[in-house]
Amino acid sequence: MGERKSTFTRHEAAIIRTLLVELRDAGSQGEQKRIRDKLRAMGFYISEFSASKKGFTEAAFIKLVEDGTVTVLTSPNT
């Protein structure tokens, strides 16, 4: 799995947001696990930011960015 981190490129943040939407809509536990594995491979671990996997949404990720807990690089090359 990937190294845990709290700084992401804009591209990575967009992928994380998409995966969080997919996770919320996932029907089976197997599908949820596959999506969580993709998030972890990017270094994003829901457990680092929330005690509950079920309640973590794209909106929660955006809030983490807004309050500075997660940093999204704004360089034009990211």
C-alpha positions in Angstrom: 0.0 0.0 0.0 1.0 3.6 -0.4 2.6 5.8 2.2 0.2 7.8 4.3 0.1 11.5 3.4 -2.0 14.6 3.8 -0.7 16.6 0.8 -2.0 15.8 -2.7 -1.7 17.2 -6.2 -4.9 18.6 -7.7 -5.1 15.5 -9.9 -4.8 13.2 -6.9 -7.4 15.2 -5.0 -9.8 14.9 -8.0 -9.3 11.1 -8.0 -9.8 10.9 -4.3 -13.1 12.8 -4.6 -14.3 10.5 -7.4 -13.4 7.4 -5.4 -15.2 8.7 -2.3 -18.4 9.2 -4.4 -17.9 5.6 -5.8 -17.4 4.3 -2.2 -20.6 5.9 -1.0 -22.5 4.3 -3.9 -20.8 0.9 -3.8 -23.2 -1.9 -3.5 -21.1 -4.8 -2.1 -18.4 -5.0 0.5 -16.0 -6.3 -2.1 -16.5 -3.2 -4.2 -16.0 -1.0 -1.1 -12.8 -2.8 -0.3 -11.5 -2.4 -3.9 -12.2 1.4 -3.7 -10.6 1.7 -0.2 -7.5 -0.1 -1.6 -7.2 2.5 -4.4 -7.5 5.3 -1.8 -4.8 3.7 0.3 -2.5 3.2 -2.7 -2.7 7.0 -3.2 -1.7 7.5 0.5 -5.2 8.5 1.6 -6.5 6.6 4.6 -10.0 7.5 5.7 -9.1 6.2 9.3 -6.6 9.1 9.6 -9.4 11.6 9.3 -12.5 9.8 10.5 -13.4 7.1 13.0 -16.2 5.9 10.7 -15.7 4.6 7.2 -19.4 4.7 6.5 -19.9 8.4 7.1 -16.9 9.7 5.1 -17.9 11.5 2.0 -16.6 13.7 -0.8 -18.0 16.7 1.3 -15.9 15.5 4.3 -12.8 15.5 2.1 -13.6 19.0 0.8 -14.0 20.2 4.5 -10.6 18.7 5.3 -9.1 20.8 2.5 -10.9 23.9 3.5 -9.8 23.7 7.1 -6.2 22.9 6.1 -6.0 19.4 7.5 -5.4 18.1 3.9 -3.3 20.2 1.5 -3.9 20.3 -2.2 -1.0 21.7 -4.2 -2.0 24.6 -6.4 1.1 24.6 -8.7 0.1 24.7 -12.4 2.1 21.6 -12.9 0.1 19.4 -10.5 
